[in-house]
Amino acid sequence: MTCYPHIENGEVRGVYYSPQPGKAEEPYTDDDPLIVAYFNPPTAIQDIKDEARRRIDEIVPRWMIDREILGGDPVPQELKEQAESIRTASDGLEVILPYDYTADSYWPSTS
């Protein structure tokens, strides 16, 4: 059976159901039990950028960057390369927009 949520004014008002895909039948009434599948909201590009920023901040804290800018010890090249690999992964994820973009399997290992 295929279910189609009926949304009115931003609220689910019922579910059209169909024993055959593509053929919506009458919607359930308010007296019928309402079964609605939960759908994750779509992933926004900004969500992925925020996750990348969080991961980069874990390996290259802001104080390291500030120290380098002010003429102190530079950020180690290895950490810069890890940050760049996170940025590259982020660019790829922004194209496919997976729901589970925080899963470690999408990101390079930084240990």
C-alpha positions in Angstrom: 0.0 0.0 0.0 1.3 3.5 -0.8 0.6 6.4 1.5 0.5 10.0 0.6 0.3 12.6 3.4 -2.3 15.3 2.9 -0.9 18.5 4.2 -3.0 21.6 4.6 -1.7 24.9 6.1 1.5 23.1 7.2 -0.3 20.4 9.1 -1.0 16.8 8.2 -4.8 16.5 7.8 -5.0 13.0 6.7 -3.3 10.4 4.5 -4.3 9.3 1.1 -3.7 5.6 0.6 -3.5 3.5 -2.4 -3.3 -0.3 -2.7 -1.8 0.4 -6.2 1.1 2.9 -6.5 0.0 6.1 -8.2 -3.7 5.8 -7.6 -4.7 7.8 -4.5 -8.0 6.7 -2.9 -10.1 8.7 -0.5 -8.3 10.1 2.5 -8.8 8.9 6.0 -11.3 10.8 8.0 -10.7 12.4 11.4 -12.2 9.3 13.0 -9.8 6.9 11.4 -6.5 6.1 13.0 -3.8 8.3 11.4 -0.5 6.6 10.5 2.1 8.9 9.2 5.7 7.9 8.4 8.3 10.2 9.9 10.4 11.9 7.4 13.7 13.6 8.3 13.8 17.2 7.2 16.0 17.7 4.2 19.6 18.4 4.9 20.6 22.0 4.2 24.0 22.9 2.8 24.6 25.1 5.9 24.2 22.0 8.1 27.0 20.3 6.3 29.2 23.4 6.5 28.5 23.7 10.2 29.5 20.0 10.7 32.7 20.6 8.7 33.5 23.6 10.8 32.9 21.6 14.0 35.3 18.9 12.8 37.9 21.4 11.8 37.7 23.2 15.1 38.4 19.9 16.9 41.7 19.5 15.1 42.7 23.1 14.5 41.4 25.3 17.4 41.0 29.0 16.8 43.8 29.8 19.2 46.3 28.0 16.9 45.1 30.0 13.9 45.3 33.3 15.9 48.8 32.4 17.1 50.0 31.9 13.5 48.4 35.1 12.3 50.1 37.1 15.1 53.5 35.7 14.1 53.8 32.9 16.6 54.2 29.2 15.9 52.5 28.1 12.7 49.8 25.5 12.6 51.4 22.2 11.8 51.2 21.3 8.1 49.6 17.9 9.0 46.7 19.7 10.7 46.2 22.0 7.8 46.1 19.0 5.4 43.5 17.3 7.6 41.4 20.5 7.6 41.6 20.7 3.9 40.5 17.0 3.5 37.4 17.9 5.7 36.7 20.8 3.4 36.9 18.6 0.4 34.6 16.0 2.0 32.2 18.8 2.8 32.1 20.0 -0.8 31.1 16.5 -1.9 28.4 16.1 0.7 26.9 19.5 -0.3 26.1 17.8 -3.7 24.5 14.7 -2.4 22.9 16.1 0.9 22.7 12.9 2.9 20.4 12.8 5.8 23.1 11.3 8.1 25.8 13.8 7.1 27.2 13.6 10.7 28.1 10.0 10.3 31.9 9.4 10.5 31.7 7.3 7.4 31.3 10.4 5.2 34.3 12.2 6.7 38.0 11.6 6.5 39.7 10.0 9.6 41.7 12.7 11.4 43.3 10.5 14.1 
